[in-house]
Amino acid sequence: MILAWDHIAKRFLDRISSNRAVAGKIESIRLLAIHDAVHAVFASGGGCVFNGTSAGSTLDAAMAATAQASHDVLAAVFDSPEDLASLTDTLEESLALISDDREKASGAFTGAESAATFARIFPLLALSQQAPRHEPVPIRIEHRQESSSAEPKPLRLENNPHWPCAWQRSA
């Protein structure tokens, strides 16, 4: 199931591959949402962003959680009607492969909850793909008359004008 959704995610993320940083962050968030959902199904540890518990506890529930979490993260970003219809069809096909209805339902619920937790934490997911991601930050260049032996100020998150504030907090 994870390999199928990796392929689906790649198809969607390739469309925004010109912005590698955003595509990479979306993929990371998707994988973390899956990770936390699967750990909730198997109750196999803490230290996750989503710390819920699942009513399901089998591989069927974990596969449903994987499909649902991946779907929900991608649907939060690729939210045009055509993309949502394609993602919904793919999710239905994936869930149709799982025979245990109770485990499927509990796993899908856990996956949805995990993805929703990440969507609340990372507001980039809530934005439409067509909307601008952030306002451009003007770059000020100051010319100094210092000696050439002075070391330049190291570039850190807090003084990097190219990173929007929301991503600085998440890094």
Contacts in CASP RR format, 6 or more apart in sequence:
PFRMAT RR
TARGET T0000
AUTHOR 0000-0000-0000
METHOD contacts of the structure
MODEL  1
MILAWDHIAKRFLDRISSNRAVAGKIESIRLLAIHDAVHAVFASGGGCVF
NGTSAGSTLDAAMAATAQASHDVLAAVFDSPEDLASLTDTLEESLALISD
DREKASGAFTGAESAATFARIFPLLALSQQAPRHEPVPIRIEHRQESSSA
EPKPLRLENNPHWPCAWQRSA
1 63 0 8 1.000
1 66 0 8 1.000
1 67 0 8 1.000
1 94 0 8 1.000
1 97 0 8 1.000
2 34 0 8 1.000
2 66 0 8 1.000
4 67 0 8 1.000
4 94 0 8 1.000
5 34 0 8 1.000
5 66 0 8 1.000
5 67 0 8 1.000
5 70 0 8 1.000
5 71 0 8 1.000
5 94 0 8 1.000
8 70 0 8 1.000
8 74 0 8 1.000
8 87 0 8 1.000
8 90 0 8 1.000
9 27 0 8 1.000
9 30 0 8 1.000
9 70 0 8 1.000
9 74 0 8 1.000
12 74 0 8 1.000
12 77 0 8 1.000
12 78 0 8 1.000
12 83 0 8 1.000
13 23 0 8 1.000
13 24 0 8 1.000
13 26 0 8 1.000
13 27 0 8 1.000
15 78 0 8 1.000
16 22 0 8 1.000
16 23 0 8 1.000
16 26 0 8 1.000
16 129 0 8 1.000
17 23 0 8 1.000
22 124 0 8 1.000
22 133 0 8 1.000
25 122 0 8 1.000
25 124 0 8 1.000
25 167 0 8 1.000
26 73 0 8 1.000
26 74 0 8 1.000
26 77 0 8 1.000
26 124 0 8 1.000
26 125 0 8 1.000
29 73 0 8 1.000
29 118 0 8 1.000
29 122 0 8 1.000
29 125 0 8 1.000
30 69 0 8 1.000
30 70 0 8 1.000
30 73 0 8 1.000
30 74 0 8 1.000
32 49 0 8 1.000
32 118 0 8 1.000
33 50 0 8 1.000
33 69 0 8 1.000
33 70 0 8 1.000
33 72 0 8 1.000
33 73 0 8 1.000
33 111 0 8 1.000
33 114 0 8 1.000
33 115 0 8 1.000
33 117 0 8 1.000
33 118 0 8 1.000
34 65 0 8 1.000
34 66 0 8 1.000
34 69 0 8 1.000
34 70 0 8 1.000
34 111 0 8 1.000
34 114 0 8 1.000
35 48 0 8 1.000
36 48 0 8 1.000
36 49 0 8 1.000
36 50 0 8 1.000
36 51 0 8 1.000
36 69 0 8 1.000
36 114 0 8 1.000
36 117 0 8 1.000
36 118 0 8 1.000
37 50 0 8 1.000
37 54 0 8 1.000
37 62 0 8 1.000
37 65 0 8 1.000
37 66 0 8 1.000
37 68 0 8 1.000
37 69 0 8 1.000
37 107 0 8 1.000
37 110 0 8 1.000
37 111 0 8 1.000
37 113 0 8 1.000
37 114 0 8 1.000
37 115 0 8 1.000
38 62 0 8 1.000
38 65 0 8 1.000
38 66 0 8 1.000
39 45 0 8 1.000
39 46 0 8 1.000
39 48 0 8 1.000
40 48 0 8 1.000
40 50 0 8 1.000
40 51 0 8 1.000
40 52 0 8 1.000
40 53 0 8 1.000
40 54 0 8 1.000
40 65 0 8 1.000
40 110 0 8 1.000
40 111 0 8 1.000
40 113 0 8 1.000
40 114 0 8 1.000
41 54 0 8 1.000
41 56 0 8 1.000
41 57 0 8 1.000
41 58 0 8 1.000
41 61 0 8 1.000
41 62 0 8 1.000
41 65 0 8 1.000
41 106 0 8 1.000
41 107 0 8 1.000
41 110 0 8 1.000
42 57 0 8 1.000
42 62 0 8 1.000
43 53 0 8 1.000
43 54 0 8 1.000
43 57 0 8 1.000
49 117 0 8 1.000
49 118 0 8 1.000
49 121 0 8 1.000
50 113 0 8 1.000
50 114 0 8 1.000
50 117 0 8 1.000
50 118 0 8 1.000
52 110 0 8 1.000
52 113 0 8 1.000
52 114 0 8 1.000
54 61 0 8 1.000
54 65 0 8 1.000
54 106 0 8 1.000
54 107 0 8 1.000
54 109 0 8 1.000
54 110 0 8 1.000
55 106 0 8 1.000
55 107 0 8 1.000
55 109 0 8 1.000
55 110 0 8 1.000
56 102 0 8 1.000
56 103 0 8 1.000
56 106 0 8 1.000
56 107 0 8 1.000
56 110 0 8 1.000
57 103 0 8 1.000
58 100 0 8 1.000
58 103 0 8 1.000
60 98 0 8 1.000
60 99 0 8 1.000
60 100 0 8 1.000
60 103 0 8 1.000
60 104 0 8 1.000
60 107 0 8 1.000
61 103 0 8 1.000
61 104 0 8 1.000
61 106 0 8 1.000
61 107 0 8 1.000
61 110 0 8 1.000
62 107 0 8 1.000
63 94 0 8 1.000
63 97 0 8 1.000
63 98 0 8 1.000
64 95 0 8 1.000
64 98 0 8 1.000
64 103 0 8 1.000
64 104 0 8 1.000
64 105 0 8 1.000
64 106 0 8 1.000
64 107 0 8 1.000
64 108 0 8 1.000
64 110 0 8 1.000
64 111 0 8 1.000
65 107 0 8 1.000
65 108 0 8 1.000
65 110 0 8 1.000
65 111 0 8 1.000
65 114 0 8 1.000
66 111 0 8 1.000
67 91 0 8 1.000
67 94 0 8 1.000
67 95 0 8 1.000
67 108 0 8 1.000
68 91 0 8 1.000
68 95 0 8 1.000
68 107 0 8 1.000
68 108 0 8 1.000
68 109 0 8 1.000
68 110 0 8 1.000
68 111 0 8 1.000
68 112 0 8 1.000
68 115 0 8 1.000
69 111 0 8 1.000
69 112 0 8 1.000
69 114 0 8 1.000
69 115 0 8 1.000
71 87 0 8 1.000
71 88 0 8 1.000
71 90 0 8 1.000
71 91 0 8 1.000
71 94 0 8 1.000
71 115 0 8 1.000
72 111 0 8 1.000
72 112 0 8 1.000
72 115 0 8 1.000
72 116 0 8 1.000
72 119 0 8 1.000
73 115 0 8 1.000
73 118 0 8 1.000
73 119 0 8 1.000
73 125 0 8 1.000
74 87 0 8 1.000
75 83 0 8 1.000
75 84 0 8 1.000
75 87 0 8 1.000
75 88 0 8 1.000
76 115 0 8 1.000
76 119 0 8 1.000
76 125 0 8 1.000
76 126 0 8 1.000
77 124 0 8 1.000
77 125 0 8 1.000
77 127 0 8 1.000
77 129 0 8 1.000
78 84 0 8 1.000
78 87 0 8 1.000
78 129 0 8 1.000
79 128 0 8 1.000
79 129 0 8 1.000
80 129 0 8 1.000
80 130 0 8 1.000
83 129 0 8 1.000
95 104 0 8 1.000
95 108 0 8 1.000
98 104 0 8 1.000
118 125 0 8 1.000
119 125 0 8 1.000
119 126 0 8 1.000
121 170 0 8 1.000
122 166 0 8 1.000
122 170 0 8 1.000
123 166 0 8 1.000
124 133 0 8 1.000
124 166 0 8 1.000
124 167 0 8 1.000
127 133 0 8 1.000
133 164 0 8 1.000
134 164 0 8 1.000
134 166 0 8 1.000
137 161 0 8 1.000
137 162 0 8 1.000
137 164 0 8 1.000
138 161 0 8 1.000
139 161 0 8 1.000
144 150 0 8 1.000
153 159 0 8 1.000
157 163 0 8 1.000
157 168 0 8 1.000
157 171 0 8 1.000
158 168 0 8 1.000
160 168 0 8 1.000
163 171 0 8 1.000
END
